[in-house]
């Protein structure tokens, strides 16, 4: 359970970093809305993304895994739809936002696992 809360905080920090670095991604809310966005992102990655990966397995195989980028961008856009304080303008902003969020999650997760 503690790991889930840590992941929510890491997701929230990653969303904030993406909003700061990527043009076209904006977050206009307080800390509680940011944590809500982190929780929604974590739940979407945990529940919706595996289902989409299974459903789209033929496309993933045909495109040699590149279709997973489309799935990840769709998940991030879905989170922006559910959390009105997070706005994403355009597909490229969502793609760069996904890459920044993934990299931030990887780095922060690695640093926390090291301790």
Secondary structure, DSSP 4 states (H G I P E B T S, - for coil): -HHHHHHHHHHHHHHHHHHHHSTTEEE-S-HHHHHHHHHHHHHIIIIIHHHHHHHTHHHHHHTTTTHHHHHHHHHHHHHHHHSTTEEE-SHHHHHHHHHHHHHHHHHHHHHHHH-
